[in-house]
Amino acid sequence: MTTQVRNVDRLDILAAGVNEGSQELKPREEVNAEELGREVGAVLRLQGLKLDPNSIDIENPDDERMIINMGPSHPSTHGVLRLMLELDGEFVMRTKAVIGYLHTGMEKTAENLSFMQGGTNVTRMDYLSPVGNETAYCLAVESLLDIDIPARATWIRMMMNELNRISSHLVWLATSGMDLGSTSMMIYGLRERELILAFFEKIAGLRLNLNYVRPGGVAADLPDGWEDDIEVICDTINDRTYEYDTLLTGQPIFRQRMIGVAPITAEEALSLGLTGPLLRSTGVAWDLRRAMPYLAYDQVEFDVIVGTYGDNFDRYAIRLNEIRESVRIIRQCLERMPSGDYRSQDPKVTPPPRARIGESMEALIHHFKLFTEGFHVPEGETYVGIESPRGELGCYLVSSGGAKPYRMHTRAPSFTNLQAVPLLMRGGSMSDTVTVISTVDPVMGEVDR
């Protein structure tokens, strides 16, 4: 539901208790050129470009121009994102994203959890890509510990990350299809995602928020018959992507709503710090799996998918084709999965086998210490970045030498990419607002962490 409010009715807004303070979108006559430039997406750190205050229309010559709320109760903002829009008729002049409706303080919570418990916290940030959250966190912890991870654990992590990337993109295709009126895509996307969630449940016991990737490796080895499950997942999803292509790509209404809508240039995307499909849609082939390889991505073959025009259609096409590339990587993981341990045997970070707990007092004490106090991490700081389905997901960790992080900060791609919304929407139609938000693909659990 949207609430329309004319500029002259701002006192009524304040009386209603919906004022967001500095986040509020003010009438043009109340803001200066610099602030207005930010709100219309004009203030970018482009080389050789400076904002000319005289080029910004501060005055409001049109009495019909109005500020409205979209969300947070709007169905397409899921109760956790509020957009304030300045409209001139049907066209969006300014946009301001108001966040904080889902704030959970996960970064602060991390300071009160041991390094071993941290995985249960970070996995809930980007709830569509829990494995990516866990991987970035564990790689940061292992960087401080300076321990070696078994090859099998590395390849299992990589396979799970790519399965999670497919799962996330399927949710995007499903919900974006629904936003554009394609209820069929909603049904099909969630149907295929179910194959992956069922596999996650077989491996980790959970469908979401797995806490499967742990410091030192993974929580459990792959079960018997996992190869057959992966074959079914890869064959099914790869074939279905071509059905999605037929269902959406050639559909006239879909093309009209996507092609040429909300374009962004490579220079603008780089200046805003955008990453992921949003950046690659402009033609910049930046993917951390290829540019700064981690896990075993330097040992597998895949293509970095890029666009040309940076519009909604490019962002759709990139995500559809990334599903196929992830299937390609998963097949290589299936063929080349090494044998051996699934977690480090370093007793400082790995609990003893369960069978030994009933036989050895030392093993019982070791197990008790690890799960009550946790392991101590040497003093230092580190940053590790991975390529999540939404872009660069980074984990910055500081250790004071204890069993808990001194500080943890997450470089969340959804938070950074949300900056692009004012620029993408400027001058566009009100009817395209929901589509633009969808192609940015923000997960608010990650924005409001």
N, C-alpha and C positions, 0 to 999 in steps of 0.2 A: 504494500500500500504506500502510495506517495502522498506527501502533504505539501500542498502548494502554499507558499508564503510570499507575499509581496514585500519589497524592501521596507515599505512604511510600517509593516507589521512586526518589526523586530522586537518591540516591547512585549508583544504577545508571546514570542518565542521564549524570551527570558522568563516570563511569568509561568510558562508551561514547564520550565525546568529542563529544557533540552539544550541549553547553551553549552558549548564545548570550549569556551575560553579562547585560547590562542589558536585552536584548531578551527574555529568558526569561520565560515566564508562570509566576509563583510561586504556591504555594498561598495561599489567602485569609488564613490566619493569619500569613503572612509579609509582607503588604503593608498599607500604611496606607489610610485612606479616600480620600485624594486620588488615589493611584495606582490604587486599585480603581475609582474613579469613571471614570478615563480608560479603563480596560480594558472597562468595561461600557457605555461611550459616554454616561456621565451628565454629564461635565464639558464643557459647551458654553458658549460666550460669548453666552448668551441674555440679552437685556435684562431685568433684574429677577429673574433666576434665579440663585440661589447654591446650591452643593452643601452639603447638610446631612450631615456625617459620620455622624450618628446614623441617617440613612435608608439607609445602605449596610450590607448584611449581610456583615460581615467574618468572623464566625464560620462554621464549616462544620458545621452540625448533622447533615448527612447523610453517613454514612460511604461511601455509594455514589457520591458525587460524585467525578469523576476528571478528570485532565488528559490529553489525547491529542494526538499530532502528526498533522496532515494535511499531507502533503508533507514535504520538497520533491520526493520521488520519486513523488507521487501523479499519475496521468495527467492530471488536470484542473488541476494546478498546474505542469505542464510542467518539473519539476525546478528551478524558479527562484523558487518562493514557498513558504514554510512557514507554516502556520497552527497555532497552539497553541490548543486548544479546551478549555474547562472544561465538562464535560457533567454534567447531572443527569438520568440516564436517557437519553432520546432528545433532550433539549432542551439548547440551547447557552446557557450562562449568561455566559461570558466568551470573548472572542476576542482573540488578539494576532497580528498579521501580522509575521513575521520576514523581512526582506528582506536583500539584499546578495549573493545567490548568483550574480548575473550582472554584478557591478560591473565596469565597463570604464574608468572615469575619463575619460570623454569631455570633460568640462568642463576638466579639467587638460590633457588632450591638446591642446585648442584653443589653449593658450598657446604651444605649440611648432609650430603650423602657421600659415602665412600666411593673411591674410584670403581670398585666392583659393583656398587649399586647404581652408578650413574647411567647405565644403559636403560634401566627401567624409566628414567626421567626423560632422556633425550628422545627416545623412540616415539614419544607422544607429541613432539613438536609438529613436524610435517607428518600428519597421520595417514597420508596417502603414500608416503615413502619412508616407513619406519626403518627399513634395513639401511637406507642411506644415512639416516641420522646416527644409527648405531655404528656404522662403519667409520664415519668421520670422527666420532668420539673415540672409538677404540684405537684408530690409527694415531690419534694425538696422544693417548695414554701410552701406547707402545713406543712412540717416539721418545717420550720422556724416560721410559723404562729401559730403552735401548735393548730390546729383546728381539730374537728372531722368531718368525711365525712359520710353522710348517707349510710346505707347498700346498698340501691338500686343503688346509684351512683357507689359504689365499684364493684358490680356485673356487671353493665352495662360496666364499664371500662374493666373488665376482659373479658367479652364476645367480646367486640370490639377489644381488643388486640389479641385474638385468631383468630378472623376473619381476622385481618390484617396479622397475621402470615401465615395463609393459603394462602392469596392473594400473599404475598411475595414469598412463596415457589412455588406457581404456576408459577409466572414469572420466577423463577429460572429454574423450569423444562422445561418451554417453550423455554427459550433462550438457555439453555444447550442442549436441544434436537436439536435446530437449529444449534448450533455450531458443533454437531456431524452428521449433515445431516438429522435429522428427522424433516422435515417440518410439519409432522402430529402432533407431540408433540407441536410445536409452536402454531398451530391452536387450539388444544384441551385445552392447558393450559390457553391461553387467553380467550377462550370461557367460561371456568368455573370461571375464575377470574371476568368476567363480572357480574355474579350473586352477588358477594360480593360488587362490586363497585356500582351496582344499589341499593343495600340495604343501603350502606353508603349515597348515594344521597338522599334516602328517609328520612333518619334520620337527616343528617347534612346539606343537601342542596348542598353538594359537593362530588365529587368522590375521589379526592386526596387532600392532605393538608387541612384536615378537620377543624382544630381548634375546635374540638368537646369536647375534654377533657379540662376543665377549672379549675383554682384554686377554690376549694370548691365543685367540682362535675363535671357535664357535662353540655353542652350548652342547651340541650332540652331532654325531656322525650322520651321514645320509642313510636312510633306512633301506632295507632290501627292496628291490624292485623300483628304485628311484629312476633308473634309466628308462624304464618303460613309461613312467609318468611324464618324464621330460619329453620323450618322443611324441606322446599324444598332445602335450601342450604346444610344442613347437609346430607340429603339423597342422593342428586345428587353427591356431591363431594366425599362422602365416597365410593359410587359405582364406580365412575370414577377412583379413585386411583387404583382399581384392574385392570381396563382397561389399565391404564398407565403401571402397573406392567407387564402385558402381552405384551404390545407394546415395552417396553424398556428392561426390565430385562433379558428376554430370547433371545434378538436379538443378534446374534453372533458378528456383528461389534461393537455394543454398548459395549458388554462385553470385547472385545479385547482392546477397547480404554479406559476402566475404571478399570478393575480388575488388581491389582498389579501396577498401574501407579501412580507415585508421592506419595509414602508412607511416613508417618511421625510417629515417635514413641511418646508415651505418655510423655517421659522425655523431648524430644525436644519441644513438643507442650507447656508443662508447663513452660519450660525455656524461651520461647518466649512470654509468656503471652497470648496465644491463648485462645479463648473461643468459645462457640456456637458449631455448628455441626463440625467445624474443630477440636476442642478439643475432643468432644465426639466420633468422628470417631476412636480415638486411644484407646477407652475403658474407658476413665475417665468420670464417671457419674456426671458431674458438670453442674447443671442447677439451676439458681437462683430461679426459681419458686419452686424448692424443697429444695435446700440448704439454701436459705435465703428468705423464703416466704414473699411476699408482696400482696397487694390487698386481695383476699380471696383464694389464691392458696393452702393454708393449709387445706381448707375445701372441696376440690374436689379431685377426684381420676384420676390419669394419670400415665403413665410410662415414665421414662426418657430413650430415645432410645440411645444406644451406639453401636459402631462398634468394630472391632477387629484388623484390619490391618492398619487403618489410610490411606487408599488409596482413589482414586477417587470414586470407587464403594461404599465404606462405606459412603462417604459423600452424595452420591446420595440416598442410601437406608435410611439414617437417615432422610433426608428431606422429602422423600416420606412417611415414617411412622409417622413423626411428624405431617403431615397433618391429619392423622387418629386420633392421640391423641388430636389434637386441636378440631376436630369434637366431640370427646368424652367429652371434657371440655365444649364446647358450649352447648351440650345437657343437661349437668348438670346445666348450667346457665339458660337454658330455664325452667327446672323443678323447680329450687329453687329460681328464681328471686323474691326478696322480694318486697313488696309494700312500699309506702312512698315517701319521697322527693327524687328528682334526683339531688339536690344540697343543700349545707349547707344554713341554714337560718340565719347565722351570718351576720348582716348588715354591718360589716366591709369589707367583701369581696363579698357579693352577692347584686346585684342591686335589687330594689323593683320590684314587679310585674308590668307589663306594664299598666294594668288597673288602678293602683293606681296613676300613674304619672299625669293623667288628673284630679284627685280628690284631691290630697294632695300636698301642696307646699313643705312640708318636703321631700316627696318622690321624687319630681322633683329635689330638691337641691341635695339629696343623689345620684340620678341617674347621675346628671351632674358632681358631684365631682368624682365619681368612673370612669367615662369614659373620663374625662379630666386629672385629676391629678393621679388617681389610688389609690390603698390602700397602706398604709405604712406597711412594714414588719420589725419586730424587728431586731435589730443588731445581727449578728451571721453568722455562716457558717455551711454548711451541704453537705453531699454527699448521693445520692440515686442511687442505681443500679437496673436495671430490665433486664430480659432476652428478648432481641430483637431477630428477626429471624436470626441475624448474630452473636449473643453472648451478652456479658455484655455491656449494654448501661448505662453509668453513667452520672449523672448531678451533678456537683459541683457548689454550689451557695454561694456567699458571699453578705450579706446585711449590709449596713451602717446605717440602720434605716430609709431609705427614701422609695420612691415609685418605685425606679429603682434598679436593681442589681448593686452592686459595681463591682463584677466580676462574670462571668459565664464560666465554662469550661466543655466540654463534653468528656467523655471517650468513644470514638467511636470504636466499635468492628471492623469495616472495616479497619480503620487506623492501628490498632494493628495487625490484621490478615494478612495484606498485607506484613508484615515482613517475613511471611513464604514462600513467592514466590521464593526467591533465593534457599532456602533449598529444596523445592518441585521440582524445575526444574533442579537442579544440576544433570548432567549426563543423563538427559532425552532427548528424541527426540524433535527436533524442531516442529514436527507435533503435539506434545502433549501440546504445550505452551498455546494455546487458551483454551484447556480443563482444564488445571490446574488453569488458571485465573478464569474460570467459577466456578470451585468447591470451590474456596476460597470465591466467592460471594461478592466481594467488591462493595459498592455503593459509587461512587466518590463524591457525594454531602456531604456524611458524612466524607470522607477522607479529603476533602479540605474545611471543614467548616470554 
